[in-house]
Amino acid sequence: MAKIALVTLHYKNLSDTLAFLRSIRLAKLPKLHHLQVYVVDNEGSVDLKTALEKDFPYCYLISNPIN
């Protein structure tokens, strides 16, 4: 199985980050490919953590409270 890692940054715009995550959820990957998503939080957003736990549990959150 081929693995694909995607890293996205979040800073002070929760709606854009969540819209991006919703859009990649719809992506069609070739067979035998696995997508791993990492979200780097440069804000220390509690709202982002809550949203990821609720709607995007497959995403890994990397918290960096200082941009």
C-alpha positions as CSV (number, residue, x, y, z in Angstrom):
1,M,0.0,0.0,0.0
2,A,1.4,3.4,-1.0
3,K,1.1,6.1,1.7
4,I,0.5,9.8,1.1
5,A,1.1,12.4,3.8
6,L,-0.6,15.7,3.7
7,V,0.4,18.6,6.0
8,T,-1.7,21.7,6.4
9,L,-1.3,24.7,8.6
10,H,-4.0,26.4,10.7
11,Y,-3.7,29.9,12.0
12,K,-6.7,32.0,13.0
13,N,-9.1,30.9,10.3
14,L,-11.1,27.9,11.5
15,S,-13.6,28.0,8.7
16,D,-10.9,27.8,6.0
17,T,-9.2,24.9,7.7
18,L,-12.4,22.9,8.1
19,A,-13.4,23.7,4.5
20,F,-10.1,22.4,3.3
21,L,-10.4,19.2,5.3
22,R,-13.9,18.6,4.0
23,S,-12.7,19.0,0.4
24,I,-9.9,16.5,0.8
25,R,-12.2,14.0,2.3
26,L,-13.9,13.9,-1.1
27,A,-10.6,13.3,-2.9
28,K,-10.5,10.0,-4.9
29,L,-7.2,8.2,-4.3
30,P,-5.9,5.4,-6.6
31,K,-6.5,1.9,-5.3
32,L,-4.0,0.8,-2.6
33,H,-3.2,4.3,-1.5
34,H,-3.6,5.6,2.0
35,L,-3.9,9.3,2.9
36,Q,-2.6,10.5,6.3
37,V,-3.5,14.1,7.2
38,Y,-1.6,16.2,9.7
39,V,-2.9,19.6,10.8
40,V,-0.3,21.9,12.4
41,D,-2.1,24.4,14.7
42,N,0.0,27.6,15.0
43,E,-2.6,29.2,17.2
44,G,-3.4,26.7,20.0
45,S,-7.0,26.7,19.0
46,V,-9.4,24.8,21.3
47,D,-12.1,25.1,18.7
48,L,-9.9,23.4,16.1
49,K,-9.1,20.5,18.5
50,T,-12.8,20.0,19.2
51,A,-13.7,20.1,15.5
52,L,-11.0,17.6,14.6
53,E,-12.0,15.2,17.4
54,K,-15.7,15.4,16.3
55,D,-15.6,15.5,12.5
56,F,-12.1,14.5,11.4
57,P,-10.8,11.9,13.8
58,Y,-8.4,10.5,11.2
59,C,-6.4,13.7,11.3
60,Y,-3.4,14.1,13.5
61,L,-3.1,17.4,15.3
62,I,0.3,18.9,15.9
63,S,-0.1,21.8,18.3
64,N,2.3,24.7,18.2
65,P,0.8,27.4,20.5
66,I,3.1,30.1,19.2
67,N,3.2,31.1,15.5
